[in-house]
Amino acid sequence: MITIDQYIETNKERFLNELFELIRIPSISSQSEHKEDMYRCARKWTELMLAAGVDRAEVYETEGHPVAYGEKIIDPSYKTVLIYGHMDVMPVDPLNLWHTDPFEPVIKDGKIWARGADDDKGQSFMHAKAFEYLLKTGQLKCNVKFMIEGEEEIGSPSLPKFCQEHKEMLKADIILVSDTGMISPEIPSITTGLRGLSYWQVEVTGPNADLHSGLFGGAVANPINTLAKMIADVLDENNHITIPGFYDDVLEVSAEERAKMAQAPFSQEEYNKSLGIRKEWGENGYTTNERTGIRPTFDICGIWGGYTGEGAKTVLPSKAYAKISCRLVPNQKHEKIGKLFQDYFTSIAPEYVNVKVDYLHGGPSYVCPITLDAYKAAEKAYNEVYGRMPVPVRSGGSIPIISAFEEILGIKSILMGFGLGSDAIHSPNENYPLEQFFNGIRTIPLFYKYFTEE
């Protein structure tokens, strides 16, 4: 039987040429002038899926950009893996900072340089080639479905409805995603959690007009002072959030997983130095990595009011404003937290001001248990290719559609990312190491092997 290394060696030029055809399509979802490019990219994906061996592939319309879907049903009684990826890319501005044409891929220094090389054309394409290898060598022991969307970089607004309308078509046992990264080529990792989000705007009103701070200061409450005090009271001396009920649904991470997470290399001194801070800060009882991965947060994203122009103006302002966010962890519901904060913040408002809290938006968190069979299959796959077990990593960021998959389709996702921090995704000079690209194609078939074993 042909090994995966032999298959890659024989076909690597074809693999790269096919990937480059995808990359050359400027599928920028956020810019209306590229609407037809989104369809071109979707059609190209269906061609690639058909060439790889799916039974059928087609472009589906949504309320926004299209979805390319393909499937190979070996036996309805077998397990089914649903591959999720996205074909859209970020804008390339500022263009003058690119060393190469962002949509004309170049191989240099062992890397592919182009927009989408990593995020997410390169990473999604690995799945097509891994599937092709398994099918052509008779090793595919499960059904495979592909869903490649065109709106991830703008928040996937149309995909939840698409999933709702096509629940039967999208039925699967696990969703496999490569749209994240790993710690380093020497230390593989699997993203096991994504934080959710709640976001508000607060308005505090004192007097009915701006006042002279000399004539009225000390007799009329300053809404900026009051807002600052109210915000400060949301965190206690241990940097613990004081909103009643805030932690009720927090899913505590097991000692086993915390110990595995601690295996990730980390220097607090280097971290502080890189950020220009003298001392780290956060909730007592947790490390820096835990604070950004497994604990919820409360942050002021912006605050303003009064006079902020050049020079001095002695004014006691009528209003003060703040934009406030909470990153949430698994089991916390963003709608519930949204209401808890609204109720709490208005309840602590003193009589000398009026407080208005508007909930702007939010999204759910996600967690993949490390006890899941699919997670263990991914662990074994990484270990076989990289020579060490991957470290579970809880990301501080959010990918709302992953949580939507679980909510709408009832399916867990495994985030098998191969990107690196140096890949400059979303930035000029995005790149993807060839070693990571080919290692991804080596690793994914092993996931299928271990996932389908009895």
C-alpha positions in Angstrom: 0.0 0.0 0.0 1.2 3.5 -0.8 2.1 5.4 2.4 1.1 9.0 3.0 4.7 10.1 2.6 4.9 8.4 -0.8 1.6 9.9 -1.8 2.7 13.4 -0.8 6.1 13.1 -2.6 4.4 11.9 -5.8 1.7 14.6 -5.8 3.1 17.6 -3.9 3.5 19.7 -7.0 -0.1 19.0 -8.0 -1.2 19.7 -4.4 0.5 23.1 -4.4 -0.8 24.1 -7.9 -4.3 23.3 -6.9 -4.0 25.2 -3.7 -2.6 28.2 -5.6 -5.6 28.2 -7.9 -7.8 28.7 -4.8 -5.5 31.4 -3.4 -5.5 33.4 -6.6 -9.2 34.0 -6.3 -9.5 37.2 -4.2 -12.5 36.0 -2.1 -12.7 38.9 0.3 -16.2 38.5 1.9 -16.3 42.0 3.4 -16.0 43.8 0.1 -19.0 43.9 -2.2 -16.8 44.2 -5.3 -15.6 40.6 -4.7 -19.1 39.0 -4.6 -18.5 37.2 -7.9 -15.1 36.0 -6.6 -17.0 34.3 -3.7 -18.9 32.3 -6.3 -15.8 31.6 -8.3 -14.1 30.2 -5.2 -17.2 28.1 -4.2 -17.2 26.6 -7.7 -13.5 25.9 -7.5 -14.1 24.1 -4.2 -16.7 21.9 -5.8 -14.3 21.0 -8.6 -11.6 20.1 -6.1 -14.0 18.0 -4.0 -15.2 16.1 -7.0 -11.7 15.5 -8.2 -10.8 14.2 -4.7 -13.6 11.6 -4.9 -16.9 12.9 -3.4 -20.1 11.5 -4.7 -21.6 14.9 -5.2 -20.6 18.6 -4.7 -22.6 21.7 -5.3 -22.8 25.4 -4.5 -25.6 26.4 -2.1 -27.1 29.9 -1.9 -27.5 31.6 1.4 -28.7 35.1 2.3 -25.1 36.2 1.9 -22.2 34.4 0.3 -22.4 30.8 -0.9 -21.5 27.6 0.7 -19.7 24.8 -1.1 -20.9 21.4 0.0 -19.7 17.9 -0.9 -20.1 14.4 0.5 -18.9 10.8 0.2 -21.3 8.3 1.7 -19.5 4.9 2.0 -22.2 3.3 4.2 -25.0 5.1 6.0 -24.3 2.9 9.1 -20.7 4.1 9.3 -19.5 7.1 11.4 -19.7 10.4 9.6 -17.1 13.2 9.8 -18.2 16.8 8.7 -15.3 19.0 7.6 -15.8 22.7 8.2 -13.7 25.4 6.6 -14.0 28.8 5.0 -13.1 30.1 1.6 -13.2 33.8 2.4 -10.2 35.9 3.4 -9.5 39.1 5.1 -8.8 42.3 3.1 -5.1 42.9 2.1 -4.7 46.5 3.1 -2.3 48.1 3.6 -1.0 46.7 0.3 2.3 48.6 0.5 3.4 46.5 3.4 3.3 43.2 1.5 6.5 41.9 0.1 4.7 39.9 -2.6 1.4 40.1 -4.5 -1.1 38.8 -1.8 -3.0 36.8 -4.4 -0.1 35.4 -6.3 1.4 32.8 -4.0 5.1 32.5 -3.7 7.2 29.8 -2.1 10.2 31.3 -0.2 12.2 30.3 2.9 10.1 27.1 3.1 6.8 29.0 3.3 3.8 29.8 1.1 3.4 33.6 1.1 -0.1 34.8 0.2 -3.5 35.9 1.6 -5.3 32.7 2.7 -2.1 30.6 2.7 -3.0 29.6 6.3 -6.4 31.2 7.1 -8.1 29.2 5.9 -7.5 28.0 2.3 -4.3 26.2 3.1 -5.6 24.6 6.3 -9.0 23.6 4.7 -7.3 22.3 1.6 -5.3 19.8 3.7 -8.5 18.0 4.4 -9.3 17.6 0.8 -6.0 16.0 0.1 -6.1 13.8 3.2 -9.5 12.6 2.1 -8.3 12.0 -1.4 -5.4 9.8 -0.1 -7.6 7.7 2.1 -10.2 7.1 -0.7 -7.7 6.3 -3.4 -5.8 3.8 -1.1 -9.0 2.1 0.1 -8.5 3.3 3.7 -11.6 5.5 4.2 -13.7 3.7 6.8 -16.3 6.5 7.4 -18.6 8.9 5.6 -17.2 12.4 4.9 -19.0 15.7 4.3 -17.4 19.0 3.4 -19.0 22.4 4.3 -16.9 25.3 3.1 -18.5 28.7 3.8 -17.9 32.2 2.5 -18.6 34.4 5.5 -16.3 33.4 8.4 -14.3 36.5 8.3 -17.4 38.6 8.7 -18.9 36.5 11.5 -20.8 33.8 9.5 -24.1 35.7 9.6 -25.8 33.4 7.1 -24.5 30.0 8.3 -26.7 29.4 11.3 -29.8 29.6 9.1 -28.1 27.4 6.4 -27.4 24.8 9.1 -31.0 25.0 10.4 -32.4 24.5 6.9 -30.0 21.6 6.1 -29.9 19.7 9.4 -30.6 16.4 7.8 -27.9 16.9 5.1 -25.3 17.9 7.7 -25.9 15.1 10.1 -22.5 13.8 11.4 -20.8 12.3 14.5 -18.1 15.0 14.7 -17.1 18.2 13.0 -13.4 18.5 12.1 -12.0 22.0 11.8 -8.5 23.3 10.9 -8.8 27.1 11.5 -6.7 27.4 14.6 -3.0 27.1 15.5 -0.6 25.2 17.6 2.0 26.3 20.0 5.0 25.5 17.8 6.2 22.9 15.3 7.9 21.1 18.3 4.9 21.4 20.6 1.6 20.5 19.0 -1.6 21.6 20.6 -5.4 21.2 20.2 -7.7 24.1 21.0 -10.3 22.7 23.4 -12.1 25.8 24.4 -13.3 29.2 23.0 -14.6 31.9 25.2 -18.0 33.6 24.6 -18.8 37.3 24.8 -21.3 39.8 26.1 -21.0 43.5 25.2 -22.8 46.6 26.5 -22.8 50.3 26.2 -23.5 52.3 29.4 -24.8 55.9 29.7 -24.7 57.7 33.0 -26.5 61.0 33.3 -26.1 63.5 36.1 -27.4 67.1 35.6 -29.5 68.0 32.6 -26.7 70.0 31.0 -22.9 70.6 31.3 -22.2 72.8 34.3 -19.4 75.1 35.5 -17.2 73.0 37.7 -16.4 75.9 40.0 -20.0 77.0 40.6 -21.4 73.4 40.9 -18.5 71.1 41.6 -18.9 69.5 45.0 -22.6 70.1 45.1 -23.7 68.1 42.0 -22.5 64.6 41.2 -20.1 64.3 38.3 -21.3 61.3 36.2 -17.7 60.5 35.1 -16.6 60.1 38.7 -19.7 58.1 39.4 -19.3 55.8 36.4 -15.6 55.2 37.3 -16.6 54.3 40.9 -19.4 52.0 39.7 -17.1 50.2 37.3 -14.4 49.8 40.0 -16.9 48.1 42.3 -17.6 45.3 39.7 -14.2 43.8 40.7 -13.2 43.0 44.3 -9.8 42.9 45.9 -9.1 39.5 44.3 -10.2 40.7 40.9 -13.3 38.5 41.2 -16.4 39.8 39.4 -19.0 40.9 42.0 -22.2 40.6 39.8 -24.5 38.3 41.7 -25.0 35.0 39.9 -22.1 35.7 37.4 -20.2 32.5 38.2 -23.2 30.2 38.8 -22.9 28.4 35.5 -19.1 28.5 35.1 -17.7 25.1 34.1 -14.7 24.4 36.3 -11.8 22.8 34.5 -10.6 19.5 36.0 -7.2 19.2 37.7 -6.2 16.8 35.0 -6.8 19.3 32.2 -5.2 22.2 34.1 -2.1 20.0 34.5 -2.0 19.2 30.8 -2.5 22.9 30.0 0.5 23.8 32.3 2.7 21.8 30.0 2.7 24.6 27.4 6.0 26.5 27.6 5.5 29.9 29.1 7.7 32.5 30.7 6.0 35.2 32.8 9.1 37.4 32.7 9.2 37.3 28.9 5.5 37.8 28.6 5.6 40.9 30.8 8.7 42.2 29.0 7.0 41.8 25.5 4.0 43.9 26.7 6.1 46.5 28.5 4.4 45.8 31.9 6.2 45.5 35.2 3.7 43.0 36.8 0.9 40.7 35.5 -2.6 41.2 36.8 -5.7 39.0 37.1 -8.0 36.8 39.2 -6.2 35.4 42.2 -5.6 31.6 42.1 -5.0 31.3 38.4 -2.0 31.5 36.1 -1.8 33.9 33.2 -2.7 31.2 30.6 -5.6 30.1 32.8 -6.8 33.7 33.2 -7.0 34.1 29.4 -8.4 30.6 28.6 -10.6 29.2 31.3 -11.8 32.2 33.4 -14.3 34.9 32.5 -13.3 38.5 32.4 -14.7 42.0 32.9 -13.2 44.8 30.8 -13.8 48.4 29.9 -13.3 48.7 26.1 -13.8 52.4 26.0 -14.8 55.3 28.3 -15.5 58.9 27.6 -17.4 62.1 28.6 -16.8 65.7 29.3 -14.2 67.8 27.6 -11.4 66.0 25.8 -10.1 68.6 23.4 -6.9 70.7 23.5 -6.2 72.8 26.6 -8.4 73.1 29.6 -12.2 73.6 30.1 -13.5 73.6 33.6 -16.7 71.7 33.1 -18.8 69.3 35.1 -20.3 67.1 32.4 -23.9 66.0 32.0 -23.1 62.5 30.7 -20.5 59.8 30.8 -20.3 56.6 28.7 -18.5 53.3 28.6 -18.3 50.3 26.4 -18.0 47.1 28.5 -17.3 43.5 27.6 -17.2 40.2 29.4 -15.4 37.2 27.9 -17.4 34.1 29.0 -16.4 30.5 29.6 -18.3 27.2 28.8 -21.8 26.9 30.3 -22.2 30.7 30.8 -25.0 31.9 28.6 -24.3 35.3 27.0 -28.0 36.3 27.1 -28.2 35.5 30.8 -25.0 37.4 31.6 -26.3 40.3 29.5 -29.3 40.6 31.7 -27.4 40.0 34.9 -25.1 42.9 34.2 -27.9 45.2 33.2 -29.8 44.5 36.4 -26.8 44.8 38.6 -25.4 47.9 37.1 -28.7 49.8 37.3 -29.2 48.5 40.9 -25.9 49.9 42.2 -26.5 53.4 40.6 -26.8 56.1 43.3 -29.8 58.4 43.4 -27.9 61.4 42.0 -27.5 59.8 38.5 -29.6 57.9 36.0 -28.1 54.8 34.4 -29.0 53.3 31.0 -27.5 50.0 29.9 -27.8 48.8 26.3 -26.9 45.2 25.4 -25.1 45.4 22.0 -24.2 41.8 21.1 -22.8 38.5 22.4 -22.0 35.0 21.5 -21.7 31.6 23.2 -18.5 29.9 24.4 -17.4 26.4 23.4 -15.6 23.5 25.0 -14.5 20.1 23.7 -14.0 17.6 26.5 -10.6 15.9 26.4 -12.4 12.7 27.3 -14.2 12.7 23.9 -13.3 9.8 21.6 -12.7 12.1 18.7 -10.3 14.2 20.9 -8.4 11.1 21.9 -8.2 10.2 18.2 -6.7 13.6 17.4 -4.3 13.3 20.3 -3.0 10.0 18.9 -2.7 11.4 15.4 -0.6 14.4 16.5 1.5 12.2 18.6 2.3 9.9 15.7 3.4 12.7 13.4 5.0 15.2 15.8 6.4 12.7 18.3 4.7 14.1 21.4 1.2 14.3 22.8 -0.5 17.6 22.0 -1.2 20.2 24.8 -4.9 21.1 25.3 -5.2 24.9 24.9 -8.2 27.1 25.9 -8.3 30.1 23.5 -9.2 33.5 24.9 -10.9 34.4 21.7 -14.2 33.4 20.2 -15.4 31.6 17.0 -19.2 31.9 17.4 -20.1 29.5 14.6 -18.4 26.6 16.4 -20.9 27.1 19.3 -23.7 27.5 16.8 -22.9 24.1 15.3 -23.3 22.5 18.7 -26.5 24.4 19.4 -28.2 23.8 16.0 -26.7 20.5 14.8 -26.0 19.0 18.2 -22.4 18.1 17.1 -19.1 18.7 18.9 -16.2 20.1 17.0 -12.5 19.1 17.1 -10.2 22.1 16.4 -7.2 20.4 14.7 -5.2 23.5 13.8 -1.7 23.6 12.2 -1.1 27.3 12.0 1.7 29.1 13.8 1.8 32.4 15.6 4.3 33.6 12.9 1.9 33.0 10.0 0.6 36.6 10.2 -3.0 35.8 9.5 -5.2 38.9 8.9 -1.9 40.9 8.4 0.3 41.8 5.5 2.7 38.9 4.4 0.5 36.1 5.6 2.4 32.8 5.2 2.2 29.1 5.9 5.2 26.8 6.4 5.3 24.0 3.8 6.3 21.6 6.7 3.0 22.4 8.5 1.0 22.1 5.3 2.3 18.6 4.6 2.3 17.6 8.2 -1.4 18.4 8.3 -2.0 16.1 5.4 0.0 13.4 7.3 -1.9 13.9 10.5 -5.5 14.1 9.3 -5.7 10.5 7.9 -4.5 9.2 11.3 -7.4 11.0 12.9 -9.7 9.0 10.7 -7.9 5.8 11.5 -8.2 6.2 15.3 -11.7 7.7 15.2 -13.1 4.7 13.2 -11.4 2.0 15.3 -13.8 0.0 17.4 
